[in-house]
Amino acid sequence: MKKFIVFICSQQQFALPIEIIEKILPLEKITLIPEATPYVSGVIQYDGNTMPIVDLSKRLFDNDMAITEHSKIIVVSDKDLRFGVAVDSVVSVSEFDADLPTVNGTVENKVQYIEHLFKTDTDIIIQIEINSLFDSEGTDELIALNG
């Protein structure tokens, strides 16, 4: 069993492995970046530097996120990449069997970011492979906005 942060984005539950989560922050003022990729909301000050914020709703569903008092930024740090993921709300820390076969190799290239589908009594939770969310240009943009 492995621990995950479960969160909501566009009325769907998603999960990220807890070991890549650095911190969870309230969603506050984001500085917009002109001509950034549409799913890059902008940057915030974090840990003495700038950090890009990805609107996960925009990236996955092409919808702008509805910001509420429950909205959060999940700070993800994996490999050479650190960025914030803007989500509707954080639900829980949960344990799932991460030894299940991955979905990754069997679906269209469009959804290569789906790692696992965890079934609960009431829902299906999608585990995201965070490094597969972006093409190389998107990754380069996020790296460039860290500063």
Backbone as CSV, one residue per row, in Angstrom:
resi,resn,N_x,N_y,N_z,CA_x,CA_y,CA_z,C_x,C_y,C_z
1,MET,0.844,-1.188,0.000,0.000,0.000,0.000,0.883,1.244,0.000
2,LYS,0.421,2.242,-0.709,1.166,3.474,-0.868,0.240,4.653,-0.574
3,LYS,0.788,5.735,0.017,-0.030,6.894,0.370,-0.105,7.890,-0.789
4,PHE,-1.308,8.473,-0.928,-1.593,9.437,-1.981,-2.372,10.615,-1.415
5,ILE,-2.173,11.774,-2.020,-3.037,12.925,-1.774,-4.175,12.817,-2.782
6,VAL,-5.405,12.805,-2.290,-6.582,12.748,-3.155,-7.173,14.156,-3.219
7,PHE,-7.472,14.595,-4.427,-8.006,15.943,-4.622,-9.058,15.943,-5.718
8,ILE,-9.786,17.050,-5.779,-10.848,17.189,-6.775,-10.454,18.241,-7.796
9,CYS,-10.707,17.904,-9.043,-10.505,18.807,-10.164,-11.677,18.586,-11.123
10,SER,-12.466,19.612,-11.353,-13.629,19.514,-12.252,-14.534,18.333,-11.895
11,GLN,-14.846,18.200,-10.641,-15.768,17.198,-10.092,-15.273,15.756,-10.201
12,GLN,-14.013,15.573,-10.538,-13.409,14.239,-10.617,-12.332,14.129,-9.555
13,GLN,-12.208,12.944,-8.949,-11.152,12.737,-7.955,-9.887,12.207,-8.623
14,PHE,-8.763,12.793,-8.207,-7.454,12.413,-8.703,-6.549,12.136,-7.515
15,ALA,-5.423,11.472,-7.777,-4.454,11.183,-6.723,-3.045,11.400,-7.244
16,LEU,-2.200,11.886,-6.335,-0.768,11.996,-6.589,-0.038,11.314,-5.448
17,PRO,1.054,10.598,-5.727,1.813,9.952,-4.648,2.356,10.992,-3.680
18,ILE,2.236,10.702,-2.411,2.613,11.677,-1.385,4.095,12.024,-1.420
19,GLU,4.938,11.118,-1.917,6.380,11.398,-1.896,6.792,12.500,-2.869
20,ILE,5.946,12.874,-3.830,6.298,13.979,-4.726,5.641,15.293,-4.288
21,ILE,4.860,15.252,-3.216,4.185,16.450,-2.712,5.075,17.137,-1.693
22,GLU,5.390,18.392,-1.966,6.230,19.166,-1.066,5.391,19.892,-0.009
23,LYS,4.243,20.430,-0.444,3.422,21.236,0.450,2.066,21.470,-0.205
24,ILE,1.069,21.793,0.617,-0.237,22.205,0.106,-0.488,23.619,0.619
25,LEU,-0.773,24.524,-0.313,-0.947,25.942,0.010,-2.364,26.398,-0.338
26,PRO,-2.846,27.434,0.351,-4.112,28.036,-0.107,-3.873,28.713,-1.454
27,LEU,-4.886,28.732,-2.295,-4.764,29.389,-3.596,-4.986,30.881,-3.388
28,GLU,-3.922,31.647,-3.580,-3.978,33.089,-3.398,-3.583,33.769,-4.703
29,LYS,-3.152,34.990,-4.631,-2.838,35.777,-5.828,-1.754,35.121,-6.681
30,ILE,-2.077,34.982,-7.962,-1.142,34.441,-8.944,-0.799,35.564,-9.915
31,THR,0.485,35.746,-10.189,0.923,36.746,-11.156,0.842,36.132,-12.551
32,LEU,0.058,36.754,-13.414,-0.130,36.246,-14.768,1.136,36.425,-15.589
33,ILE,1.384,35.489,-16.506,2.532,35.552,-17.412,1.987,35.703,-18.834
34,PRO,2.251,36.839,-19.490,1.754,37.022,-20.856,2.262,35.931,-21.801
35,GLU,1.394,35.471,-22.669,1.698,34.497,-23.719,2.173,33.145,-23.198
36,ALA,1.884,32.842,-21.941,2.210,31.508,-21.414,1.234,30.493,-22.008
37,THR,1.595,29.239,-21.948,0.692,28.171,-22.343,-0.624,28.349,-21.584
38,PRO,-1.771,28.119,-22.227,-3.058,28.397,-21.574,-3.253,27.749,-20.201
39,TYR,-2.685,26.572,-19.972,-2.882,25.921,-18.672,-1.927,26.423,-17.591
40,VAL,-0.979,27.282,-17.944,-0.103,27.891,-16.945,-0.792,29.163,-16.455
41,SER,-1.307,29.123,-15.223,-2.047,30.258,-14.667,-1.150,31.453,-14.412
42,GLY,0.109,31.196,-14.130,1.065,32.245,-13.809,2.078,31.722,-12.822
43,VAL,2.603,32.639,-11.980,3.599,32.251,-10.990,3.233,32.839,-9.633
44,ILE,3.768,32.214,-8.588,3.656,32.745,-7.231,5.065,32.800,-6.646
45,GLN,5.204,33.541,-5.547,6.449,33.503,-4.791,6.373,32.302,-3.857
46,TYR,7.408,31.488,-3.889,7.448,30.305,-3.040,8.893,30.023,-2.670
47,ASP,9.150,29.921,-1.412,10.476,29.553,-0.924,11.571,30.485,-1.470
48,GLY,11.246,31.780,-1.573,12.215,32.763,-2.029,12.408,32.819,-3.532
49,ASN,11.638,32.056,-4.283,11.747,32.016,-5.744,10.368,32.144,-6.369
50,THR,10.341,32.187,-7.697,9.063,32.095,-8.393,8.797,30.636,-8.723
51,MET,7.516,30.284,-8.725,7.128,28.911,-9.048,5.895,28.968,-9.948
52,PRO,5.926,28.253,-11.099,4.765,28.261,-11.986,3.594,27.483,-11.381
53,ILE,2.382,27.933,-11.733,1.155,27.285,-11.283,0.407,26.759,-12.499
54,VAL,0.083,25.473,-12.477,-0.653,24.824,-13.558,-2.111,24.690,-13.130
55,ASP,-3.020,25.197,-13.954,-4.457,25.019,-13.749,-4.792,23.628,-14.297
56,LEU,-4.940,22.661,-13.389,-5.146,21.277,-13.820,-6.462,21.112,-14.581
57,SER,-7.468,21.876,-14.204,-8.751,21.819,-14.909,-8.578,22.261,-16.364
58,LYS,-7.793,23.297,-16.572,-7.521,23.782,-17.935,-6.700,22.757,-18.710
59,ARG,-5.701,22.153,-18.052,-4.837,21.182,-18.729,-5.595,19.914,-19.121
60,LEU,-6.448,19.408,-18.220,-7.111,18.135,-18.478,-8.435,18.267,-19.228
61,PHE,-9.192,19.323,-18.917,-10.556,19.422,-19.441,-10.792,20.661,-20.295
62,ASP,-9.774,21.501,-20.454,-9.874,22.757,-21.186,-10.933,23.686,-20.592
63,ASN,-11.110,23.615,-19.260,-12.018,24.502,-18.520,-11.182,25.334,-17.559
64,ASP,-11.548,26.610,-17.416,-10.906,27.406,-16.378,-11.412,26.948,-15.023
65,MET,-10.521,26.864,-14.065,-10.866,26.441,-12.714,-11.725,27.510,-12.035
66,ALA,-12.758,27.071,-11.338,-13.576,27.975,-10.533,-12.901,28.110,-9.171
67,ILE,-12.406,29.295,-8.858,-11.673,29.501,-7.609,-12.657,29.753,-6.471
68,THR,-12.500,28.967,-5.386,-13.340,29.109,-4.198,-12.440,29.157,-2.969
69,GLU,-13.053,29.264,-1.802,-12.267,29.257,-0.562,-11.636,27.897,-0.303
70,HIS,-12.064,26.856,-1.008,-11.510,25.506,-0.841,-10.355,25.218,-1.807
71,SER,-10.138,26.100,-2.778,-9.106,25.880,-3.790,-7.717,25.846,-3.148
72,LYS,-6.874,24.974,-3.680,-5.524,24.777,-3.131,-4.501,24.728,-4.251
73,ILE,-3.257,24.930,-3.845,-2.107,24.690,-4.719,-1.335,23.528,-4.106
74,ILE,-1.180,22.463,-4.861,-0.372,21.326,-4.431,1.010,21.516,-5.045
75,VAL,2.014,21.709,-4.199,3.385,21.900,-4.687,3.985,20.524,-4.957
76,VAL,4.333,20.315,-6.216,4.876,19.040,-6.673,6.358,19.225,-6.984
77,SER,7.168,18.295,-6.505,8.592,18.329,-6.791,9.006,16.920,-7.204
78,ASP,9.334,16.777,-8.482,9.687,15.467,-9.010,10.758,15.645,-10.077
79,LYS,11.835,14.933,-9.928,12.986,15.048,-10.826,13.479,16.491,-10.804
80,ASP,13.641,17.119,-11.972,14.153,18.492,-12.041,13.038,19.526,-12.051
81,LEU,11.822,19.102,-11.810,10.659,19.953,-11.991,9.957,20.231,-10.673
82,ARG,9.711,21.526,-10.386,8.902,21.892,-9.224,7.889,22.927,-9.699
83,PHE,6.618,22.657,-9.416,5.556,23.574,-9.813,4.345,23.340,-8.921
84,GLY,3.416,24.273,-8.969,2.184,24.143,-8.208,1.054,23.685,-9.112
85,VAL,0.196,22.847,-8.567,-0.983,22.376,-9.285,-2.194,22.985,-8.595
86,ALA,-2.936,23.824,-9.315,-4.142,24.443,-8.764,-5.297,23.459,-8.894
87,VAL,-5.938,23.138,-7.747,-7.040,22.169,-7.727,-8.228,22.758,-6.962
88,ASP,-9.406,22.175,-7.183,-10.622,22.667,-6.525,-10.574,22.482,-5.021
89,SER,-10.119,21.322,-4.572,-9.993,21.066,-3.139,-9.168,19.808,-2.918
90,VAL,-8.607,19.702,-1.716,-7.892,18.491,-1.311,-8.828,17.708,-0.418
91,VAL,-8.989,16.416,-0.709,-9.963,15.577,-0.014,-9.345,14.827,1.149
92,SER,-8.216,14.152,0.895,-7.670,13.278,1.935,-6.269,12.812,1.591
93,VAL,-5.657,12.162,2.579,-4.489,11.329,2.360,-5.029,9.905,2.456
94,SER,-4.859,9.134,1.404,-5.423,7.789,1.349,-4.365,6.789,0.923
95,GLU,-4.600,5.529,1.247,-3.697,4.457,0.836,-4.359,3.608,-0.244
96,PHE,-3.580,3.307,-1.280,-4.049,2.453,-2.368,-2.937,1.476,-2.727
97,ASP,-3.311,0.416,-3.401,-2.354,-0.572,-3.860,-1.726,-0.073,-5.160
98,ALA,-0.537,0.455,-5.083,0.151,0.999,-6.258,0.848,-0.094,-7.056
99,ASP,0.740,-1.341,-6.633,1.346,-2.443,-7.375,0.412,-2.984,-8.453
100,LEU,-0.742,-2.352,-8.603,-1.656,-2.743,-9.671,-1.001,-2.475,-11.018
101,PRO,-1.424,-3.181,-12.056,-0.862,-2.880,-13.378,-1.182,-1.430,-13.763
102,THR,-0.262,-0.782,-14.441,-0.505,0.592,-14.854,-1.424,0.614,-16.066
103,VAL,-2.113,1.711,-16.230,-2.981,1.914,-17.378,-2.167,2.479,-18.535
104,ASN,-1.070,3.123,-18.202,-0.282,3.917,-19.127,-0.058,3.313,-20.512
105,GLY,0.330,2.079,-20.593,0.703,1.509,-21.879,-0.459,1.095,-22.744
106,THR,-1.684,1.181,-22.260,-2.801,0.613,-23.000,-3.813,1.635,-23.491
107,VAL,-3.585,2.906,-23.231,-4.545,3.912,-23.673,-3.923,4.811,-24.723
108,GLU,-4.782,5.574,-25.394,-4.293,6.487,-26.421,-3.231,7.429,-25.866
109,ASN,-2.415,7.926,-26.745,-1.355,8.856,-26.364,-1.903,10.072,-25.631
110,LYS,-3.141,10.470,-25.899,-3.751,11.643,-25.273,-3.811,11.541,-23.760
111,VAL,-3.943,10.355,-23.236,-4.112,10.200,-21.791,-2.976,9.388,-21.176
112,GLN,-1.780,9.610,-21.631,-0.619,8.905,-21.096,-0.327,9.277,-19.652
113,TYR,-0.960,10.335,-19.154,-0.742,10.765,-17.773,-1.522,9.931,-16.764
114,ILE,-2.390,9.034,-17.202,-3.132,8.171,-16.267,-2.261,6.982,-15.896
115,GLU,-1.929,6.880,-14.606,-1.068,5.804,-14.117,-1.902,4.618,-13.635
116,HIS,-2.885,4.885,-12.775,-3.766,3.844,-12.227,-5.178,4.381,-12.104
117,LEU,-6.129,3.463,-12.045,-7.509,3.787,-11.692,-7.812,3.029,-10.403
118,PHE,-7.979,3.769,-9.310,-8.274,3.151,-8.012,-9.780,3.158,-7.797
119,LYS,-10.349,2.006,-7.510,-11.787,1.909,-7.245,-12.029,1.963,-5.749
120,THR,-12.975,2.813,-5.348,-13.401,2.867,-3.955,-14.863,2.426,-3.920
121,ASP,-15.461,2.440,-2.749,-16.870,2.061,-2.642,-17.784,3.025,-3.393
122,THR,-17.353,4.276,-3.528,-18.237,5.284,-4.098,-17.724,5.948,-5.369
123,ASP,-16.481,5.705,-5.745,-15.913,6.467,-6.850,-14.743,5.727,-7.493
124,ILE,-14.257,6.288,-8.575,-13.006,5.859,-9.199,-12.062,7.048,-9.119
125,ILE,-10.866,6.805,-8.613,-9.868,7.859,-8.442,-8.743,7.612,-9.434
126,ILE,-8.400,8.654,-10.183,-7.385,8.554,-11.219,-6.037,9.000,-10.657
127,GLN,-5.057,8.107,-10.701,-3.700,8.504,-10.318,-3.021,9.104,-11.535
128,ILE,-2.476,10.295,-11.343,-1.800,11.008,-12.424,-0.297,10.732,-12.365
129,GLU,0.287,10.472,-13.517,1.743,10.425,-13.670,2.139,11.844,-14.074
130,ILE,2.599,12.611,-13.107,2.769,14.055,-13.254,3.733,14.423,-14.377
131,ASN,4.767,13.646,-14.609,5.736,13.967,-15.658,5.185,13.730,-17.057
132,SER,4.097,12.991,-17.173,3.500,12.727,-18.479,2.422,13.739,-18.858
133,LEU,2.154,14.701,-17.975,1.139,15.718,-18.258,1.582,16.715,-19.327
134,PHE,2.884,16.840,-19.520,3.411,17.897,-20.372,4.320,17.328,-21.447
135,ASP,4.267,17.944,-22.630,5.244,17.585,-23.649,6.556,18.285,-23.302
136,SER,7.579,18.087,-24.104,8.892,18.647,-23.764,8.874,20.174,-23.736
137,GLU,8.096,20.810,-24.623,8.001,22.278,-24.604,7.319,22.766,-23.325
138,GLY,6.271,22.060,-22.885,5.584,22.427,-21.652,6.487,22.280,-20.443
139,THR,7.264,21.197,-20.412,8.219,20.988,-19.314,9.279,22.083,-19.322
140,ASP,9.794,22.416,-20.498,10.805,23.486,-20.602,10.239,24.817,-20.119
141,GLU,8.975,25.088,-20.429,8.344,26.337,-19.981,8.251,26.372,-18.452
142,LEU,7.844,25.260,-17.850,7.739,25.220,-16.381,9.113,25.387,-15.726
143,ILE,10.131,24.754,-16.300,11.487,24.895,-15.759,11.941,26.348,-15.877
144,ALA,11.660,26.985,-17.002,12.073,28.385,-17.229,11.387,29.340,-16.250
145,LEU,10.163,29.019,-15.825,9.419,29.899,-14.926,9.816,29.711,-13.460
146,ASN,10.599,28.676,-13.158,11.139,28.519,-11.802,12.317,29.471,-11.688
147,GLY,12.309,30.292,-10.628,13.420,31.201,-10.564,13.657,31.811,-9.285
